[in-house]
Amino acid sequence: MKVHCTNCNYQYSPRSGKMPSKCPYCDKQGSIEKIKEMQQWIDEIADEEVEKSSRC
């Protein structure tokens, strides 16, 4: 799992495997988000296309 800080954009993989609560670089609390993997982007786009085609 890779994460990044939305405050300073520091990217890393936490050693514990848990989602950290603050950035180890800038120390900002609540600024860490998971970085999407390519498969997650593909799945989201595919879901959007299915939704668009079902509306028509």
C-alpha positions in Angstrom: 0.0 0.0 0.0 1.3 3.4 -0.9 0.0 6.6 0.7 0.6 10.3 0.2 0.2 13.5 2.3 -2.3 16.0 0.8 -0.5 18.8 2.6 3.2 18.3 1.4 2.7 15.5 -1.2 5.2 13.2 0.5 4.7 9.6 -0.7 5.7 6.4 1.0 4.7 2.9 2.0 4.0 2.5 5.7 5.9 -0.4 7.2 3.2 -1.5 9.6 0.6 -1.9 6.8 -1.8 0.3 8.8 -3.2 3.6 7.6 -1.2 6.3 9.4 -3.0 9.2 11.1 -0.4 11.9 10.3 2.4 12.6 7.9 5.9 11.6 9.1 7.4 14.4 7.0 5.3 17.5 7.8 3.5 16.1 10.9 0.1 17.2 9.6 -2.8 15.3 11.3 -5.4 13.7 9.0 -3.7 14.5 5.7 -2.8 10.9 4.6 -4.7 9.3 1.7 -4.1 6.0 -0.2 -2.7 6.3 -3.6 -4.9 4.7 -6.1 -3.5 1.8 -8.0 -4.0 1.5 -11.8 -6.6 -1.2 -11.4 -8.7 1.0 -9.1 -8.7 3.8 -11.8 -9.7 1.2 -14.5 -12.5 -0.1 -12.3 -13.9 3.4 -11.6 -13.9 4.3 -15.3 -15.6 1.0 -16.2 -18.3 1.6 -13.6 -18.9 5.2 -14.9 -19.3 3.8 -18.4 -21.8 1.2 -17.2 -23.8 3.9 -15.5 -23.8 6.1 -18.6 -25.0 3.3 -20.8 -27.7 2.3 -18.4 -29.2 5.8 -18.5 -29.7 5.8 -22.2 
